[in-house]
Amino acid sequence: MAARKPAEKSNVSAEELLKYYREMLLIRRFEEKAGQL
Protein backbone atom coordinates (compact mmCIF):
# COMPACT_ATOMS: atom_id res chain seq x y z
CA MET A 1 0.00 0.00 0.00
CA ALA A 2 1.22 3.48 -0.78
CA ALA A 3 1.93 5.80 2.12
CA ARG A 4 -0.66 8.50 2.57
CA LYS A 5 0.27 12.06 3.37
CA PRO A 6 -1.38 13.47 6.50
CA ALA A 7 -4.55 15.46 5.97
CA GLU A 8 -4.26 19.23 6.25
CA LYS A 9 -5.87 20.99 9.18
CA SER A 10 -9.21 22.45 8.20
CA ASN A 11 -10.55 25.82 9.26
CA VAL A 12 -13.85 24.31 10.42
CA SER A 13 -14.63 24.78 14.10
CA ALA A 14 -15.53 21.89 16.39
CA GLU A 15 -18.98 23.45 16.86
CA GLU A 16 -19.58 23.46 13.11
CA LEU A 17 -18.38 19.87 12.77
CA LEU A 18 -20.77 18.84 15.53
CA LYS A 19 -23.62 20.56 13.68
CA TYR A 20 -22.76 18.65 10.49
CA TYR A 21 -22.53 15.38 12.43
CA ARG A 22 -25.95 15.84 14.04
CA GLU A 23 -27.49 16.74 10.68
CA MET A 24 -25.93 13.64 9.12
CA LEU A 25 -27.38 11.45 11.89
CA LEU A 26 -30.81 13.00 11.42
CA ILE A 27 -30.72 12.31 7.68
CA ARG A 28 -29.52 8.76 8.29
CA ARG A 29 -32.34 8.05 10.76
CA PHE A 30 -34.84 9.44 8.27
CA GLU A 31 -33.48 7.22 5.50
CA GLU A 32 -33.64 4.16 7.76
CA LYS A 33 -37.27 4.90 8.69
CA ALA A 34 -38.18 5.57 5.05
CA GLY A 35 -36.62 2.23 4.11
CA GLN A 36 -38.95 0.47 6.55
CA LEU A 37 -42.08 1.73 4.78
Distance bins in CASP14 RR format, pairs under 12 A and 6 or more apart:
PFRMAT RR
TARGET T0000
AUTHOR 0000-0000-0000
RMODE 2
METHOD distances of the structure
MODEL  1
10 16 0 0 0 0 1 0 0 0 0 0 0
10 17 0 0 0 0 1 0 0 0 0 0 0
10 20 0 0 0 0 0 1 0 0 0 0 0
11 17 0 0 0 0 0 1 0 0 0 0 0
12 18 0 0 0 0 0 1 0 0 0 0 0
12 19 0 0 0 0 1 0 0 0 0 0 0
12 20 0 0 0 0 1 0 0 0 0 0 0
12 21 0 0 0 0 0 1 0 0 0 0 0
13 19 0 0 0 0 1 0 0 0 0 0 0
13 20 0 0 0 0 0 1 0 0 0 0 0
14 20 0 0 0 0 0 1 0 0 0 0 0
14 21 0 0 0 0 0 1 0 0 0 0 0
15 21 0 0 0 0 0 1 0 0 0 0 0
15 22 0 0 0 0 0 1 0 0 0 0 0
16 22 0 0 0 0 0 1 0 0 0 0 0
16 23 0 0 0 0 0 1 0 0 0 0 0
17 23 0 0 0 0 0 1 0 0 0 0 0
17 24 0 0 0 0 0 1 0 0 0 0 0
18 24 0 0 0 0 0 1 0 0 0 0 0
18 25 0 0 0 0 0 1 0 0 0 0 0
19 25 0 0 0 0 0 1 0 0 0 0 0
19 26 0 0 0 0 0 1 0 0 0 0 0
20 26 0 0 0 0 0 1 0 0 0 0 0
20 27 0 0 0 0 0 1 0 0 0 0 0
21 27 0 0 0 0 0 1 0 0 0 0 0
21 28 0 0 0 0 0 1 0 0 0 0 0
22 28 0 0 0 0 0 1 0 0 0 0 0
22 29 0 0 0 0 0 1 0 0 0 0 0
23 29 0 0 0 0 0 1 0 0 0 0 0
23 30 0 0 0 0 0 1 0 0 0 0 0
24 30 0 0 0 0 0 1 0 0 0 0 0
24 31 0 0 0 0 0 1 0 0 0 0 0
25 31 0 0 0 0 0 1 0 0 0 0 0
25 32 0 0 0 0 0 1 0 0 0 0 0
26 32 0 0 0 0 0 1 0 0 0 0 0
26 33 0 0 0 0 0 1 0 0 0 0 0
27 33 0 0 0 0 0 1 0 0 0 0 0
27 34 0 0 0 0 0 1 0 0 0 0 0
28 34 0 0 0 0 0 1 0 0 0 0 0
28 35 0 0 0 0 0 1 0 0 0 0 0
29 35 0 0 0 0 0 1 0 0 0 0 0
29 36 0 0 0 0 0 1 0 0 0 0 0
30 36 0 0 0 0 0 1 0 0 0 0 0
30 37 0 0 0 0 0 1 0 0 0 0 0
31 37 0 0 0 0 0 1 0 0 0 0 0
END
